[in-house]
Amino acid sequence: MDVTAAAIRRTGPFLLSITLVCAIGIGVAVELTRIYLLTNLDPSFESFCAVSAGVNCETVAASPYARTLGVANSLWAIFAYAWLMGMAAWGMARRGADRWPAGVIFGVSSALVAAAAVLFAIMELVIGSICILCIGLDLVNIALFVLAWALWRSAGREHGPLRLLGDDLRWIWRRPTSLAAAAVVTGGLFVGMLQYARHVERKIALAHAARGTAEDGRLRIGPDAYVQAPPGGPGHVCQGGACECRDGGAAGRGAPVQMGRDEEGHEWIGASAPKLLVQEFTDYECPFCRKAHMRLRALMSRSPGYLRTVHRNFPLDQACNPAITKPFHERACALARVAYCAGRQGRFWEMNDYLFQRAPTIRQQKTEPRDLARAPELDLEQFDCCFGPKEPDE
């Protein structure tokens, strides 16, 4: 009993602290899961941690790196923290002269720190945006590692971490009943996490499909407003090497909102005699621009005779914007050209809305310009004529 009491006094506080830190981690991961879901479901959603282009949880949540093996990283975190909580509670419930589960906890916390380092590098170097809540989980992982290290030192400092982990694995292997119970609980947690992950991804896939799919030749531009595609296709002439591109125009399309070009040649949509004129400087790879686009569409659908939006391309891409001195939105210029060339066939707003509505998929799959032109069924020969020679890196 003296040995058992001494073991409890040495390791109990560390196991309790690990349990509390895991509970904090689960809370943060649940909020991250909510942001991940809403970011991918609702383009108008804005989280508290969308601070700037460089500090934005939504940018990270919308990237393909927000998932590992098809499961949101935040759900993996919830699973890991719940499992560690179970291990710590088990250790507090049956502490004896043995050191269980100090080795297992040290091994898992080390893996969490390594995963956090990789994901932080991806945020910084690949995505180019930092998620505040993800940094919070990184701090949780570091705290768990420090507590696991202290637990190892108190439980068996004469043995290395690998030796301690081996002792734990041998201990559980020699107790079939305990091993079976641990396997059932772990399997239940894992299956539950996978089922919820599938549910989440299915909802996201359906939402993306609904936003990007034409209905009876129409593309949605708001809850109750559509742009109508012309039934016969645009008028154009393109002959051999002497290829001349001619504007298709926006007239005669029967759209429920007015469209046209202003004196400077910028595309506009909305009221023919607007009381409010919005000049929209936008970038097809900018998540904030996407949100503004969806909000303007919602406003226009409610007040079609009040508001007019004038589109102005402002891609944050050094390929065509001299104000950008380093790579940022590296396909924004090409996407702006896609929209412009759709406009030459009288289909600008269809393409504009498609580029924004499908932005996460286009960015993830790096969809080629010619493939984008197929979405609203543009004349591909005319599109090629307008878009120009293929870029070497395309």
Stockholm file with secondary structure:
# STOCKHOLM 1.0

chainA/1-394         MDVTAAAIRRTGPFLLSITLVCAIGIGVAVELTRIYLLTNLDPSFESFCAVSAGVNCETVAASPYARTLGVANSLWAIFAYAWLMGMAAWGMARRGADRWPAGVIFGVSSALVAAAAVLFAIMELVIGSICILCIGLDLVNIALFVLAWALWRSAGREHGPLRLLGDDLRWIWRRPTSLAAAAVVTGGLFVGMLQYARHVERKIALAHAARGTAEDGRLRIGPDAYVQAPPGGPGHVCQGGACECRDGGAAGRGAPVQMGRDEEGHEWIGASAPKLLVQEFTDYECPFCRKAHMRLRALMSRSPGYLRTVHRNFPLDQACNPAITKPFHERACALARVAYCAGRQGRFWEMNDYLFQRAPTIRQQKTEPRDLARAPELDLEQFDCCFGPKEPDE
#=GR chainA/1-394 SS CHHHHHHHHHHHHHHHHHHHHHHHHHHHHHHHHHHHHHHHHCTTCCCTTBCSSSBBHHHHHHSGGGEETTEEHHHHHHHHHHHHHHHHHHHHHSCCSSCTTHHHHHHHHHHHHHHHHHHHHHIIIIICCBCHHHHHHHHHHHHHHHHHHHHHHHHHTTSCHHHHHHHHHHHHHTCHHHHHHHHHHHHHHHHHHHHHHHHHHHHHHHHHHHHHCCBTTEEEEETTEEEECCTTCCCCCCBTTBCCCCCCCSTTCCCSSEEEECTTSCEEEECSSCSEEEEEEECTTCHHHHHHHHHHHHHHHHCTTTEEEEEEECCCCTTTCTTCCSCSSTTHHHHHHHHHHHHHTTCHHHHHHHHHHTHHHHHHHTCCHHHHHHTTTCCHHHHHHHHCSCCTTC
#=GC SS_cons         CHHHHHHHHHHHHHHHHHHHHHHHHHHHHHHHHHHHHHHHHCTTCCCTTBCSSSBBHHHHHHSGGGEETTEEHHHHHHHHHHHHHHHHHHHHHSCCSSCTTHHHHHHHHHHHHHHHHHHHHHIIIIICCBCHHHHHHHHHHHHHHHHHHHHHHHHHTTSCHHHHHHHHHHHHHTCHHHHHHHHHHHHHHHHHHHHHHHHHHHHHHHHHHHHHCCBTTEEEEETTEEEECCTTCCCCCCBTTBCCCCCCCSTTCCCSSEEEECTTSCEEEECSSCSEEEEEEECTTCHHHHHHHHHHHHHHHHCTTTEEEEEEECCCCTTTCTTCCSCSSTTHHHHHHHHHHHHHTTCHHHHHHHHHHTHHHHHHHTCCHHHHHHTTTCCHHHHHHHHCSCCTTC
//
